[in-house]
Amino acid sequence: MCGIVGYVGHRPAAEILLEGLRRLEYRGYDSAGVAIQDVQGISIRKKAGRVSELAGLLAEQPCAGSLGIGHTRWATHGPATDVNSHPHVGGNGEVVVVHNGVIENYSTLRDQLQAIGYVFHSATDTEVVAHLVAHHLEEQIRLGKDPQDQQTALDAIELALRKLKGTYGLGILFRDFPDLLIAARLGSPLVVGVGKGEYFLASDASPLVGHTDEVVYLSDHEMVVLTAQGMSLKHRETGARAPSIQTLEQTSQDTDLNGFEHYMLKEIFEQPQTIENAMRGRFEEEEATSRFGGLNLTVQQLRRVDRIVLTACGTSWHAGLVGEYLIEEFARIPVEVEYASELRYRNPPLSENTMVFAITQSGETADTLAALRECQRKGHPTLAICNVVGSTIAREADGGIYLHAGPEVGVASTKAFTSQVTVLTLLALHLGRLRHMSHPAGKRIINNLQAMPEMVRQALKCHDAVKDIAKKYQGISDCLYMGRQFNFPVALEGALKLKEISYIHAEGYPAAEMKHGPIALIDEHTPSIFIVPKGAMYHKVMSNLEEVKARRGPIIAVACEGDKKLEALADDVIYVPEVEDFLQPLVTTIPLQLFAYHMALLRGCNVDRPRNLAKSVTVE
Ligand code: AGP
């Protein structure tokens, strides 16, 4: 939900922190700030607005120094104002903190600290952490600890952390220990980049790209002390541990725009490649099945599975709905798709042979992580379908399947959705071929899947047509999306895309549901987007389309190339290639992504940084 960066080394910290914040801005962009240790102590520069505003402030009031922390905020407590921007100062300036997460007991702690004289300036939960560390530092010194010994400062942090309830990823500086950068993690991700005589800290790996490919992921309850000379890692319960250094897969190519105007458009056009990446090395053609390297379950365990729960949020939840149709169709295993935020508290009666999949692009969504942990607590095998290697959910799940889609920077998820659907198709094939599915049936699925990158490339050719259609509808205030079976989740996904980046109210429905109420919304100002490719549901959806037309509702149809019938019925038609029903989401989603993109542009919205949103929702 917020982005944290840190640097300690031999180079000026300011530009390194700023560039890191730019790369993390997709996590939150309400305000930004840095704190840099220099000869006069710790200088802080922070303000509401984008990282570019902060860069302007630093240009006017530069900070020297080679040790610092930075933060870009998605507001949880307190509006996006200068004073609520991070970093926050504790005591009389002896402690400075940046924080990602939510301190649930901040109000009680704030009252306690105020009662003993601490003065608060902001409305944030983070300022409580800063004052609490300062309080314990003063207390340690009062109890006779050596004020010059860095252990005194570290003990103060540990004492403070024990009082916090909630989640945190923290970067901490001490005025009187100018060579220390300390970080601590509980529930919000942190990764350390290991350079040559320099160390980097970040909420995820993107700021490290180009500086180092050696990374250390922190786990919950771990604290790391970084200096230009080295790093030391300690777990609250198990004590010190040697850092396990992993190699970063990302490259700067992944995070560059490569000539596109926005990350979202770049990622939409990456989909032929990312779908191919999701399949690479996962076909067993001889056996007409698929294979995964990380499921960590035996064939016997997989055969015993009698129910599958797919849990996720947002777009990943929509991918789960496609997965439900796929797995039930191909493997005949009952599937439930659960909002993660509901599953965690719903406590459904699951059998011991229920397998749980968390579907998540970022691997850091707090609701999904909490649901996964709840299922693990009950002994269910938990797997993750995830895009970010080394993310919390990927590491905590018992096994999983990576998307290999590369970093998805646009807040609106696009390539992750189609990669998730591709992986779920492979999974359904795998499970089906372990049960009753025939070799020819498996082979047919493989052949159709292998053709999908080209089919999606064809589908992308609708771009100009969609751009023109968006111009026609840019002034609408409501929009309905309708589809059936495999395209019902696509209707939901299309509506979410439009909502989250153009701020137009949109709803997705099973097409047949229209007549059970929503059709009352139809009038000449409310367009309906019908996903009506050739296939098993074609005639049924056409009937629903006619029902809307009879009530003068404008109709945009997503149809198969050559379907001239639609031209007489719909006001606008967007053509996609004809594919098997079960693969239709991979092509019918494309025009809906592009439609949302262009509607947002026409309405002057920030496509990659839509208001009120963040890429990774690491708070519950
Ligand atoms: C999708 O466009 C949204 N940005 C959002 O719904 C997202 O899919 C959701 O927050 C889940 O994120 P995850 O896949 O990283 O868990």
Boltz pocket constraint, residues with backbone or C-beta under 6 A from the ligand:
constraints:
  - pocket:
      binder: B
      contacts: [[A, 313], [A, 314], [A, 315], [A, 316], [A, 359], [A, 360], [A, 361], [A, 362], [A, 363], [A, 364], [A, 365], [A, 368], [A, 411], [A, 412], [A, 413], [A, 414], [A, 500], [A, 614], [A, 615], [A, 616], [A, 617]]
      max_distance: 6.0
